[in-house]
Amino acid sequence: MKTPPIVSPEEWEAARRQLLVEEKQLTRARDALAARRRRMPWTAVEKKYEFDGPDGSAGLLGLFAGRRQLIVYRAFFEPGVFGWPEHACRGCSMVADHVGNLAHLNARDTTLVFVSRAPQPDIARVKERMGWTIPWYSLTDGFDADFGVDEWHGTNAFIHAGDDVFRTYFINSRGDEAMGSTWSYLDMTALGRQETWEDSPEGYPQTPPYEWWNWHDNYGAPEQAPEWRAITRRDSEE
């Protein structure tokens, strides 16, 4: 293997700072893309869909679990998929392994679920084996074909107003590689991270950054003054 040159700490720091300029540009471009997602038109979900869950059947609105936004990842775990019945597809399993603690998404009024064609007993078994706690439903109709995930994995975002559900965004293929963190999921939603620094349409819910962050087992506890109240920006802008 031909390695890069070996340099002094000072030269290394200079090279890092040079690359940091491009990294900051990429971060700003990613922020701008998320802002454009928040201005995407919505499309109404007119059909009724049914899913099997651990507590029985549920419609699409039921998958929101009382929250305003819903993110649905189509995972391939079913007969005919490599790994069945012991495992879900390797790629989908890697996505599941990367999902962070869902309490943080839930704190932003957003629910994440996985859906597959496997029956619930098989889903429960593989979740226990792999240590996954993601809510995971069984497909029973044409939801996957209607939303572009019948032959390939993908992540759909929805929002609801009362009983009306709308599709707001869709990511698939290599776009799913970035999924897993609270931030990547929120950035694909119609409401975004809901923080005051974001470029969002007027009237969108927003609170100061950092102040809503919490330990994942402490959301809902009596409010305490954040240690970082003096911080008003999401990074140091170095």
Stockholm file with secondary structure:
# STOCKHOLM 1.0

chainA/1-238         MKTPPIVSPEEWEAARRQLLVEEKQLTRARDALAARRRRMPWTAVEKKYEFDGPDGSAGLLGLFAGRRQLIVYRAFFEPGVFGWPEHACRGCSMVADHVGNLAHLNARDTTLVFVSRAPQPDIARVKERMGWTIPWYSLTDGFDADFGVDEWHGTNAFIHAGDDVFRTYFINSRGDEAMGSTWSYLDMTALGRQETWEDSPEGYPQTPPYEWWNWHDNYGAPEQAPEWRAITRRDSEE
#=GR chainA/1-238 SS CCCCCCCCHHHHHHHHHHHHHHHHHHHHHHHHHHHHHTTSCCEECCSCCEEEETTEEEEHHHHTTTCSEEEEEECCCSTTSTTTTTCCCHHHHHHHHHCCCHHHHHHTTEEEEEEESSCHHHHHHHHHHHTCCSCEEEECSSHHHHTTCSSSCEEEEEEEETTEEEEEEEEEGGGGGGTTSHHHHHHTSSSTTCBTTSCCCTTCCCBCTTTTCCCTTCTTSCCCCCTTTTCCSSSCCC
#=GC SS_cons         CCCCCCCCHHHHHHHHHHHHHHHHHHHHHHHHHHHHHTTSCCEECCSCCEEEETTEEEEHHHHTTTCSEEEEEECCCSTTSTTTTTCCCHHHHHHHHHCCCHHHHHHTTEEEEEEESSCHHHHHHHHHHHTCCSCEEEECSSHHHHTTCSSSCEEEEEEEETTEEEEEEEEEGGGGGGTTSHHHHHHTSSSTTCBTTSCCCTTCCCBCTTTTCCCTTCTTSCCCCCTTTTCCSSSCCC
//
